[in-house]
């Protein structure tokens, strides 16, 4: 890789590509998890720079089957992807991290908090949900690869570039099919499931997010003990990567997280 900050590490039977910013001896480590069809660089470059400069150790892996990370099976499972993150942290000798996840990344962060709570210092989700509803189903249809090829050729070209590292330029189509399958069935949490999240939690969305609707956010905040919710006005699902949305998320994170210094 030409980017000197890219790394690769073996974890949970796969090769994980990740970005790192900030001091390795920081008192607090942040683990950023991107959304489906994205990559660490595409979804989190801004926060890696902004929070790294503040003294946090910032880690952002490509999820299983995405970008430069391999997949050792045919399909995706969000609980397994949470296990990937526990193994990733262990491979880097990180005892606990503050997990910040966008969309499916936030879902994976909550799975991680429930399955491996010893790894998680806190969890922040933006644009995530607790169960598959009609809004999630409608959003799933937007990543059907045949539709993308015909209706959004520029996005198809970007997906070819983002996800061809290990499996070639056509892998993005398989990735979209994997995502459509898992998004149709996961997560399927009840309030009792989310009550098991025993770490500080910050649950947010953009005001005009038509995937993670306010009703789901309200249920998540009510179910997770001590959770706090937030809404960024005037923005949609993918708000955090640039401009005012990036600054708004940074403000929320800085208020929520402990100081970076040990």
VENBELZI-V954790 format. One record per run of one state. SS is the DSSP state (a for helix, b for strand, c for the rest). FROM is the first residue (numbers start at 1). LEN is the number of residues. Records with the same first field share a line. If there is no record, write none. Layout:
SS: FROM-LEN ; FROM-LEN
//
This chain:
c: 1-5 ; 12-2 ; 22-7 ; 34-6 ; 54-3 ; 62-16 ; 92-5 ; 103-1 ; 116-1 ; 127-4 ; 132-2 ; 144-1 ; 152-1 ; 164-7 ; 184-4 ; 189-2 ; 195-5 ; 207-7 ; 224-4 ; 233-10 ; 257-6
b: 6-6 ; 14-8 ; 29-5 ; 57-5 ; 97-6 ; 120-7 ; 131-1 ; 188-1 ; 200-7 ; 228-5
a: 40-14 ; 78-14 ; 104-12 ; 117-3 ; 134-10 ; 145-7 ; 153-11 ; 171-13 ; 191-4 ; 214-10 ; 243-14
//
